[in-house]
């Protein structure tokens, strides 16, 4: 599947079954493993208080969300954006559970796995790095992804970081760079072939130009202690230094 959406959410708490809601959705789109810039970032009014523990994680306050849209206002846009894509999510059951709950609350129940392929990077990491810490921060450190600007969790920021982590976990961006270099090399070779096939006009030196050239070589031969290099080349006649 060529279209991938790296997705993350922030919520009011840990469990939608106890009434907790989504308050931020961040999505980063990739086509053929390249970022497209067609991202989606939405804050939502949850119509309930945010747990103190959740605020300490993501820093989003109740006051900040007062004028934000409710999920029902963006449900159609989000559905159209996500369906048909591969969703890349770290700890996918958490985000998928919350999103499916939000769609159910607005009368549009469906399973994301029926409309999308869901790839859980946490499950991938546990297979690749068994027995190790596989949080997003731990993966950044292990794979050399810079996340120094991440002081709090944020859905869009975490999606951008996860996109980099995912690319490195599944072959890295090095492969992309090599592909681009190969394409550039092919283009350069193609240009060279085209140039060799063109009818270029050859302009030969006239007698006066040849005489001036010979005079210059003679001068070099006279002034150079080890002789003139040009005169030692094949096809160049020796010029005797003038008196």
C-alpha positions as CSV (number, residue, x, y, z in Angstrom):
1,X,0.0,0.0,0.0
2,X,1.7,3.2,-1.1
3,X,-0.2,5.7,1.0
4,X,0.6,5.6,4.7
5,X,-0.7,7.8,7.5
6,X,1.5,8.0,10.7
7,X,-1.1,8.7,13.4
8,X,-1.1,9.7,17.1
9,X,-3.8,11.0,19.5
10,X,-3.8,12.7,22.8
11,X,-6.7,12.1,25.2
12,X,-8.4,13.2,28.5
13,X,-7.4,9.9,30.1
14,X,-6.5,6.3,29.6
15,X,-9.7,4.4,28.8
16,X,-12.6,5.4,26.5
17,X,-14.8,2.9,28.3
18,X,-14.8,5.1,31.3
19,X,-15.8,8.2,29.3
20,X,-12.4,9.5,28.3
21,X,-12.2,11.3,24.9
22,X,-9.8,12.3,22.2
23,X,-8.6,15.9,22.4
24,X,-5.9,16.0,19.7
25,X,-5.3,14.1,16.5
26,X,-2.0,14.3,14.5
27,X,-1.5,12.6,11.1
28,X,1.5,12.7,8.8
29,X,1.1,11.4,5.3
30,X,3.7,9.4,3.3
31,X,3.5,8.2,-0.3
32,X,6.1,5.6,-1.4
33,X,7.9,6.2,1.9
34,X,8.3,10.0,1.3
35,X,6.6,12.7,3.3
36,X,4.0,14.6,1.2
37,X,3.2,17.5,3.6
38,X,-0.5,16.6,3.4
39,X,-0.8,16.3,7.1
40,X,-3.9,16.6,9.4
41,X,-3.8,18.2,12.8
42,X,-6.9,18.8,14.9
43,X,-7.7,19.8,18.5
44,X,-11.1,18.8,19.9
45,X,-13.4,19.9,22.6
46,X,-14.1,16.8,24.7
47,X,-17.0,18.1,26.8
48,X,-15.4,16.8,29.9
49,X,-12.5,17.6,32.2
50,X,-9.0,16.3,31.4
51,X,-7.3,14.2,34.0
52,X,-4.4,15.9,35.8
53,X,-2.1,13.0,35.0
54,X,-2.9,13.4,31.3
55,X,-2.3,17.2,31.4
56,X,1.2,16.4,32.9
57,X,1.9,14.3,29.8
58,X,0.7,16.4,26.9
59,X,0.3,19.9,28.5
60,X,-3.1,20.5,26.9
61,X,-5.5,22.4,29.3
62,X,-9.3,22.5,29.5
63,X,-9.2,26.2,28.9
64,X,-7.3,25.8,25.6
65,X,-10.0,23.5,24.2
66,X,-13.0,25.6,25.0
67,X,-13.4,27.0,21.5
68,X,-12.2,23.9,19.6
69,X,-14.6,21.8,17.4
70,X,-16.3,18.7,18.6
71,X,-15.6,15.3,17.0
72,X,-18.9,15.2,15.2
73,X,-17.8,18.4,13.3
74,X,-14.6,16.8,11.9
75,X,-15.7,13.1,11.7
76,X,-16.4,13.2,7.9
77,X,-13.1,14.9,7.1
78,X,-11.2,12.4,9.3
79,X,-12.9,9.4,7.9
80,X,-12.2,10.5,4.3
81,X,-8.6,11.2,5.1
82,X,-7.9,7.9,6.8
83,X,-9.8,5.3,4.8
84,X,-7.9,3.3,2.3
85,X,-4.5,4.1,3.9
86,X,-2.1,2.1,6.0
87,X,-2.2,3.5,9.5
88,X,1.2,3.5,11.3
89,X,0.6,3.9,15.0
90,X,2.8,3.3,18.1
91,X,0.7,1.1,20.5
92,X,-2.1,1.0,17.9
93,X,-4.8,-0.6,20.2
94,X,-4.8,2.5,22.3
95,X,-5.4,5.1,19.5
96,X,-7.6,2.8,17.5
97,X,-9.8,2.1,20.5
98,X,-10.3,5.8,21.2
99,X,-11.0,6.7,17.5
100,X,-13.5,3.9,17.1
101,X,-15.2,5.1,20.3
102,X,-15.4,8.6,18.9
103,X,-17.0,7.5,15.7
104,X,-19.5,5.4,17.6
105,X,-20.5,8.3,19.8
106,X,-21.5,10.3,16.7
107,X,-23.5,7.4,15.2
108,X,-20.9,6.2,12.7
109,X,-19.5,3.0,14.3
110,X,-17.0,1.1,12.2
111,X,-13.7,-0.9,12.7
112,X,-10.7,0.9,11.4
113,X,-9.1,-2.4,10.5
114,X,-12.0,-2.9,8.0
115,X,-11.2,0.3,6.2
116,X,-7.4,0.5,6.7
117,X,-4.4,-1.6,7.3
118,X,-3.2,-1.0,10.8
119,X,0.6,-1.3,11.5
120,X,1.6,-1.2,15.2
121,X,5.2,0.0,15.5
122,X,5.3,-1.0,19.2
123,X,4.6,-4.7,18.2
124,X,7.2,-4.4,15.4
125,X,9.8,-3.0,17.9
126,X,9.1,-5.8,20.4
127,X,9.9,-8.3,17.6
128,X,13.0,-6.5,16.5
129,X,14.3,-5.6,19.9
130,X,13.0,-8.3,22.3
131,X,13.6,-7.6,26.0
132,X,14.4,-4.0,25.5
133,X,12.5,-0.8,26.2
134,X,10.5,0.1,23.1
135,X,8.9,3.4,23.9
136,X,9.0,6.1,21.3
137,X,11.8,7.9,23.2
138,X,13.8,4.6,23.6
139,X,13.5,3.9,19.8
140,X,14.6,7.5,19.0
141,X,17.8,6.9,21.1
142,X,18.4,3.5,19.6
143,X,17.9,4.5,16.0
144,X,19.5,8.0,16.2
145,X,16.4,10.0,15.7
146,X,16.6,13.5,17.1
147,X,13.7,14.2,19.5
148,X,15.4,16.9,21.6
149,X,12.6,19.3,20.9
150,X,10.1,16.9,22.5
151,X,9.5,18.1,26.0
152,X,5.8,17.1,26.1
153,X,3.8,14.7,24.1
154,X,1.9,16.2,21.2
155,X,0.0,14.2,18.5
156,X,1.4,15.9,15.5
157,X,5.0,16.1,16.9
158,X,4.9,12.5,17.9
159,X,3.6,11.5,14.5
160,X,6.5,13.3,12.8
161,X,9.0,11.6,15.1
162,X,7.3,8.2,14.6
163,X,7.5,8.6,10.8
164,X,11.3,8.9,11.1
165,X,11.5,6.0,13.5
166,X,9.3,3.8,11.2
167,X,11.4,4.6,8.1
168,X,14.6,3.6,10.0
169,X,13.0,0.4,11.4
170,X,11.9,-0.7,8.0
171,X,15.0,0.0,5.9
172,X,15.9,3.5,6.7
173,X,16.1,6.7,4.6
174,X,19.5,5.6,3.4
175,X,17.8,3.4,0.8
176,X,15.9,6.4,-0.4
177,X,19.0,8.5,-0.8
178,X,20.7,5.7,-2.8
179,X,17.7,5.4,-5.0
180,X,17.8,9.2,-5.7
181,X,21.6,9.0,-6.5
182,X,21.0,6.1,-8.9
183,X,18.3,8.1,-10.6
184,X,20.6,11.1,-10.9
185,X,23.4,8.9,-12.3
186,X,21.0,7.5,-14.9
187,X,20.0,11.0,-15.9
188,X,23.6,12.1,-16.2
189,X,24.5,9.1,-18.3
190,X,21.4,9.7,-20.5
191,X,22.5,13.4,-21.0
192,X,26.0,12.2,-22.0
193,X,24.6,9.8,-24.6
194,X,22.4,12.5,-26.0
195,X,25.3,14.9,-26.3
196,X,27.4,12.4,-28.1
197,X,24.7,11.8,-30.7
198,X,24.4,15.5,-31.6
199,X,26.1,16.9,-34.7
200,X,28.7,19.3,-33.3
201,X,30.5,21.6,-35.6
202,X,34.3,21.1,-35.6
203,X,36.3,24.3,-36.1
204,X,40.0,23.7,-37.0
205,X,42.8,26.2,-36.3
206,X,44.0,28.2,-39.3
207,X,47.7,28.6,-40.4
208,X,48.2,31.8,-38.4
209,X,46.8,30.2,-35.2
210,X,49.0,27.1,-35.6
211,X,52.1,29.3,-36.1
212,X,51.3,31.3,-33.0
213,X,50.8,28.0,-31.1
214,X,54.2,26.7,-32.3
215,X,55.8,30.0,-31.3
216,X,54.3,29.7,-27.8
217,X,55.5,26.1,-27.4
218,X,59.0,27.1,-28.5
219,X,59.1,29.8,-25.9
220,X,58.0,27.4,-23.2
221,X,60.7,24.9,-24.3
222,X,63.3,27.6,-24.0
223,X,62.2,28.9,-20.6
224,X,61.3,25.5,-18.9
225,X,64.3,23.9,-17.2
226,X,62.9,20.4,-17.8
227,X,61.6,21.1,-21.3
228,X,58.0,21.6,-22.4
229,X,55.6,18.9,-21.4
230,X,53.3,19.6,-24.4
231,X,56.2,18.8,-26.8
232,X,56.7,15.4,-25.2
233,X,53.1,14.3,-26.0
234,X,52.3,12.0,-28.9
235,X,51.5,13.7,-32.1
236,X,53.2,17.0,-31.1
237,X,56.3,17.8,-33.2
238,X,59.3,19.0,-31.3
239,X,60.0,22.7,-31.5
240,X,63.6,23.8,-31.3
241,X,64.1,26.8,-29.0
242,X,64.9,29.9,-30.8
243,X,68.3,31.6,-30.3
